[in-house]
Amino acid sequence: MTDHYFTVEPGSARQPREISVTLRGKELRLQTDAGVFSRDRLDLGTKVLVESLDLTGVRAPLDLGCGYGPIGLAVARELPSVQVYMSDLNRRATELAIENAALNGINNVVIKQGDGFEPWQDLFAAGFRFDLVAINPPLRAGKEVVLRLFTAARDYLAPAGQLWAVIRTSQGAKTYLRELQKIFPAAETASIKSGYRVLRAYMR
């Protein structure tokens, strides 16, 4: 039985491999492995999300559920003067993200392992808030988990912050948009491409 990627310690035998992807016009080499999300190729939803992000004025972005790092590392490469935060529940995925940052010479990242926003409790207590949270949510973990992450994002965002999420239309994107409109002051569909919808929720 294969591991679910939304787990702390995957038990799958290691099967490392390297893939190459182009995101926002720049190539990334990425180490992947068994027991992590979309290990064989870059997930199309992830690509749609990262290509859709509006990074204008962004100074404190978080890649929530970063996996082996494609979203956060693409953002960090585009915004070299900005510290990019990345975290994932899956320890193997987090270790890969750290390896991939080094592999691509990306130094402006802070990568931590933990559930949801737990790795950032110290920052939160000190008054720090993210201005952008990007997530390809773990739909297989269930709606309750996804909505917990969305609700927590609201609390960790700055007053003008935004949550960006990608969900396949056939997997309930329209329903999740309605849920986001309950959680946030405003939410909308930012883009639709290849069967996916990128949802954007605003603090104001």
N, C-alpha and C positions, 0 to 999 in steps of 0.2 A: 504494500500500500504506500502510495507516495505521500509525502508530507504536505500539509497545508502551509502555504507561505506565511499565513498570519499566525505565527507561533514563535515563541522566544528562541527555542533551541531545536532546529531541524535535526531529525535523526537520519536523514538520507545520507548514503555514502557520497563522499565528495566526488563531483564530476566537473572540475573546473574547465572553463573554456573562455575564449576571448571573442567579442564581437566588435564591429566597428559601426558607428552610427554617425549621421550628420544631423545636427540640430541647430536651428537658427543660423544656418550657413557655415557651421564649423564642425569639424570631425572630432569625435571622441572615441578613444579605445576603452572598452569596458570589459572587465573580468566578471564573469557570472559563474553560477554554480547550481547544483541541485539544491532543492529546498528553498529557493527564492522565487519571487514572482517573475514570470516571463524570462526564464533563463536562456532560452534558445535564440530569441530575437527580441528587439525592442517592441514592446506592446504598442499597437497602433494608437490606442487611446492616450498613452503617455506622450507619444509624438504630437498628436493633435493638441493636447493641453499645452505642452511647452512651446509649440509654435504660435499658440494663441495668446500667450501671456502679454499683457501690457506692462512693461517694466519702467515706464516713464516715472521718474522721481522716486523709484523704490530704493529704500535704504536699509531695510531690515526684513528680508524675505525668509520664509521657512518652507522647506520641502518636507511635508509631513507624510510619513510612510515612504521614505526615499528609496527603498529597495537598494539596488546596487549603485544608484546615484545619478541617473541620466538627467532628471529635471534640475536638481540642485547644481550639478556640475555645469550644465549648459547655462544656467543663470549666472553662476560664479564667473564663468569665462566671459560672458557678455558684460558683466559689471565688476571689473577687476578691483575697483576701489571700495566695493561693498562687501561686508561680511555676510556670508550666506549660511543659514542654519539648516541642518538636515538631521532627521531622526527616523528610526524605524523600530518596531517591536522585535523584529527578527535579527538576532545577533549576527548570524552569518551574513545577512544582507548588509548590515552596518559595517562589518569588517571589510566587505567587498567595496563599499562606498569609500572607505578610507583608503584602500589600495588604489582605487580608480582615481581619486583625487591626486595621489602621488604619481600614478602612471601618466597622467595628463599634465603634470606640473601646475596643478591648481592649488594655491595655498590659502585663498581667502574663504575657507569653509570651516565650520565647526560641526562635527558629526558625532551624534550620541545615540546610544541604544536605549530604548524604553518605550512604554506604552503611551500613545497619544502625546499629550503635552507634559507628561511627567518629567522628561529630561530637562525641561526648561523652568522648573519650579523656582530655582534660585533667581533667575533673571526676572521672572514674574514678580517675585517678592520684592525685588529691588526697583520695581516700577517700569521695567522694560516691556514693550509691546511690539509685536510684529506688524509691519504695514502690508504684507502680502503673505498669505498662506496658500500654497498650491498642493493639491492632493488628487491622486488617482485612487479613490476610496476602495477599501477591501470589501467589495460587494458580497463575496462568498462568505464573509464572516457574519453577514446578516444585517438587516436594516437597523436593528437596535445599536449595533456597533458603529455603523456609519453615522447615524444621527447623533450619537454621543460625541463623535469627533467633530461634527459640524457645530454642535452646541458649544463645545469647549473652545473651538476656534473663535467664536464670537467674543468670549471672555479674554482671549489672548491677543486680540487685534487692537491696534491703535484706533483713535476716534475716526480717522479717515481710511482705515484699513479695508482690505478686500480679501475674500476667500474665493479661490478659483478651484473648481472641481470638474472632472471629466467623467461622464457616465454614458454608456451605450444607450441609445434611444430605446432599444428593445429590452433593456434591463431596468427600465423604470426611471429614465432621466426626467420625464415630465412630472412624475410623482415626487421625485426628490427636489425638483425646483419648487413645487408647492410647499414642501417641508421647509426649505430654505427661506421661503417668503414668510413663514411663521416664526422662524428663529431670528432672522435679520430684519432690519428696517426695510431693506429692499434687496431683491434678487432678480436676475434675468438670465436669459440664454445669450451668451456672448458670441458663440459661433456654433455652426452645425457642419460637420464634415465626416465623410466616410462612415456614417452610421452612428457617430458619436455627437453628443452635445456637451459643450463647455459651458458650465454654469458659473456665474459671477455673483457673489453676494456682497453687499455693501454695509458698512457700519452707518453710513449717512450719505 
